[in-house]
Amino acid sequence: MRETGEKEASVRAIIEELCVDGRKKPRELIPFLQKVQARLGYVPAEVLREAAGVFGVPEVEMYAVATFYHQFRLQPPGEHRIKVCLGTACHLMGGQRILDWFGRRLDVREGQTTADGKFTLERVACVGCCALAPVVVVDEKVEGKVSPTRADGILLSLGVKPEAMKPKQPESA
Ligand code: FES
């Protein structure tokens, strides 16, 4: 994870870059947000505030756009990103169950980061390994044919303690 100072410097650099470019058109907003997220891993509130003036739209509209599109994250990603594929093949092979399983184990919903900042749980579209469905991408590593038991193994390998994986509701492996 980046240091706070480094992040603040990146935010400032992006804002300065915007100001140099001058006023932007609202239709350039989504590509701009994509650029911010590609660079920082998320879209910080400071950027939305500053960019409202540059795009000539109210701040509330900046938030509305950023929260409407599923692709934008408004919080920094966790140390580890667990992306569960819900493309057609993975969905048919139980991808949703795996996503729910991780969610219960980590006590987060899709798109959220755990309170300790360790894990972000996301859904992704087909990652191109359909023969291995259901597929999970952990950081950049592809895990195929993931079962609930395998999901637990992944969490253990990432340092989650067994006692921390107590489910919030009844489950069956
Ligand atoms: S649908 Fe999941 S890898 Fe293709």
Boltz pocket constraint, residues with backbone or C-beta under 6 A from the ligand:
constraints:
  - pocket:
      binder: B
      contacts: [[A, 85], [A, 86], [A, 87], [A, 88], [A, 89], [A, 90], [A, 91], [A, 125], [A, 126], [A, 127], [A, 128], [A, 129], [A, 130], [A, 131], [A, 133], [A, 135]]
      max_distance: 6.0
